[in-house]
Amino acid sequence: MHLLRIFFTLDKNPWVIEAAQNPLGKLLLFVCAVLIFSIESHDLVQAVLFLGMSFTYAYIPRYKDLLLLLFTQCLGLYRIAFSPNDLHSDIAKVMAQEHFSQVPAWQLALLIYVLYLLLAWGTLIYVRQRPDSLAARRPILLLILGAFALLFLSSGGLIDGAWRVLIWSFLIIYCAYMWFFAYALIDQSSRTRSSDSMQLGMFHPFWGSTTLPYGKGAALLRKTRATSGHELAVTQIKGFKLLVWAILMLALDAALKYGFENYLHVHSIEYEMDAYLSHAPQTRLWQWLSLIWSQIDFVLWFSMWGNMVIATARFAGFRLPRSTWRPLESRTLIEYFNRIIYYFKELMVDLFFTPTFLTCFKKHPRFRMFFATFMAAGIGNALYHFFRDVSLVADLGIQELFLSFSSYAFYCAVLATGIGLSQVRMSHGYRPSSTRLGRLQAFLCVWGFVTILQIFGDETRSHTLGERLHYLFYLFGIDT
Amino acid sequence: MNLDIAAQLRPFLQNLLNQNMDAQDLADNDSLFLSGRIDSFSLMQVIMHLEEKFQIDFSTVHFEASLLDSLADIVAFVQEHSKQSNLVL
């Protein structure tokens, strides 16, 4: 317990903070961070590379924006050109369909990526110079329409051959960087906007991300950058604590996976749903255990992954909020999402909730809150996941792409309605009871709702909405 | 900082903090949103309060959460945007 207390208060310990500011302390922190990071990556070189960039960025005070651009884009170009990845395989699929073999997929991906960056840069300049243009006033709408246009052009049977390959490649790159670009666009109208090099340096920043911008955009970064040696030391120590916490989550997930899957033979929801549909289900208790295990696995994985990314950003000196923070304490649905996937919730709030809330139904407060919440948790959520998995169209075709999304769309609609109603209640003064019984009730309601809803939120697209509804009824003892 | 506006806003913000189980006093420059003391939902309550009390039309201003990150920020925001609408405080 004493050791735990020391660990939890490391960032408040004057001796440790002082030590983290001298060369030997910095080196020790770096080495410890690399060793712990490599537990997850299984690759010491990768750990040195990632954390080396973070620490270098933190300790070179001049040319911060240029350094961010350099590190991010070097890593981006390396990732696209030299490491096997989904972008290559997605582009290669359509190249094969169109018998296009003049260049390898990685070269095409690289070319399109550079073109995309130049176009993005040009667009940033354009919206800044023309603040009254549609692109400046409605950047998110145009981004989304652009993605749909590319999707229909590349997969709607309108064109074929080399042009289809080119537009398809552009769609794949466009969707991979879409939400980073969105943050850069909305920052252009800010009076304190960051330089273009910082904006482009945030396109999948060097501390890691998925299609979700961890660390949001330049607007948050310029506010959270450590400004003194003391602040940097505290931020890095917090990063170290978060890294250790993330690895503990990884270990817990691995131990539970062993216990549930190898010892109890509780499998994923998809597995159990397959068994149910082939008329060979396990008992209902096991189906429920499967649902609960899938939810635990989801939370632990997100907690581990998101917090590792944020820890790496903290080593670079950014005082960013954690990605997952005490999720079990959630008392409402919106609090659950705030605590589980903070940066996804922020993306939805920044791009969908706030613009809707500020402009729509201002004379109808209840509906205003509900509608803005629905736009974020329903429409924004659906759009994010639709474009994240847009490459499935190469295998499924455009019609099946939309049809197979119906289950996730249903998930978004139910979730958005739930969160919307919860928000409306909150805006009228309702607060969950803070008694022990009240907390337990809130816990069961929130976690029960999201766990059951997971039946539809699973993103594999291997079962139809109807099949999932049948499975839900079956879980509650209703055989249809 | 305009002390009249600050005096009007402080109890409202303190109440929001209390609702979030935050009993600490609110200093003028304390970060509310970026520090996580108040979430984005509470930010909307701040916006509704400013719309109602100071008749600020948020659809006409470029909005970002950092503009309302502290009591001092909110007071400055109110002063700037209520001037635009010729509101006498």
Interface residues (C-beta under 8 A of the other chain):
Chain A: S189 S190 R191 A219 L220 K223 T224 P321 I334 E335 N338 K345 E346 V349 F353 T354 F357 L358 T359 K362 P365 M369 A372 Q423 M426 S427 R431 S434
Chain B: Q19 M21 L34 G36 D39 S40 F41 M44 Q45 I47 M48 E51 F58 S59 H62 F63 E64 A65 S66 D69
